[in-house]
Amino acid sequence: MNPYPNSRYELSRRGFLTKSAQGLGLAAAYPLVSQSVSAHEHGGRKPLGIALVGLGGYATRQLAPALQETEYCKLTGIVTGTKEKEKIWSDKYGIKEENIYNYDNYDSIADDEDIDIIYVVLPNSMHAEYTIRAAQAGKHVICEKPMALSVAECQQMIDACQKAGVKLSIGYRLHFSPYHRRIIDLAKGEELGAPRYVQSEFGFTIGNPDQWRLKKALAGGGAVMDVGVYCIQGSRYATGLEPVAISAQEFKTDPMKFGEVDETVTWQLEFPNGIVSNSTTSYSLRTNRLYVNYQKGRAELEPAYSYRGLAGRINNETLDFGRTNQQAKQIDGFVKTIWEDTESEVSGEEGLRDMRVVEALYKSIAQGGKRVEI
Ligand code: NAD
């Protein structure tokens, strides 16, 4: 199941960049996260080894191909519960037999010197456990979004990584897109004045009614947990502020299919100084947009949240940043934070802040849309 079918660009090959074309010209104008040290300064360092845990759609179709484009990281291991995938992946990516794990021997990855980073790409309810066990194995961790099912779990993951002395980051790939870097930059208010209003929407039509995304125990929630977190992220970095309150409303057209999780949710986030953002997320309608109104203009991305093919404008200027492999940049960016011993912009704390908003959002829905302070 492709969770982002609303992008007509999804199946396009346009996003697969040659390294030489990747990011050329863009880095100077809008430096991507953690690019404070230029590539050649890391020259001669051995790329770090990474193992993907959970070889589903995202790992197979996005992360593994992205790992063929990373400069500082190499796919050296896999963790899978499906025997047939072992040969397919080792044939395709040259993964050594001794670097192939399953869910029973996962912890023995601790002794594997070919693996420095574990990337958790499992259903949401498994993020906390597999991140904590990765940290206990002494490995740095990238965990997919949503970081976990609760603020308490997020905190446990952060604590486990701190205790083990390993780095933790969340798969917030859009921080590594030049389109979103531009939005992040505009939040400073230097070009168009202060941001005043944000509209952030992301929804798609979900297929198979039996998938884990529709089971509360595995997903923790519906569209909000899956793609709504992008809207929360977008509103936070477009304003550069932390929200103080939320009011949320839930709507269902198919109470059977969405018996356990939310289908469509709208919400308003209040930021300091009367700044507001309005969002919609859905499992039954296609929308993919980030709009920001500033004192002196507006910025608009549509599609905003896809893997590639983003488009947009700032006032009358059309944005065209060419092609970027968001995931390759994201993973290389994480390696730099390890090498430089800096904090990732998409750290565990960043995931926790979003989860705080998600918890307040569900509380507001449970209280009939009442305003809940965050
Ligand atoms: P998927 O269903 O395609 O894959 C899930 C994988 O987990 C499968 O390989 C499955 O075998 C394995 N698994 C292990 N235990 C399982 C269990 N008990 N139930 C179900 N599956 C189990 O899902 P996906 O789309 O790859 O999503 C995985 C994670 O990645 C999710 O947390 C999702 O939110 C995230 N994701 C992020 C992005 C992004 O753009 N950052 C995009 C897609 C998915």
Residues whose N, C-alpha, C, O or C-beta is under 5 A from the ligand:
A	BS01	NAD	M1 P3 G54 L55 G56 G57 Y58 A59 V121 L122 P123 N124 E144 K145 P146 G171 W212
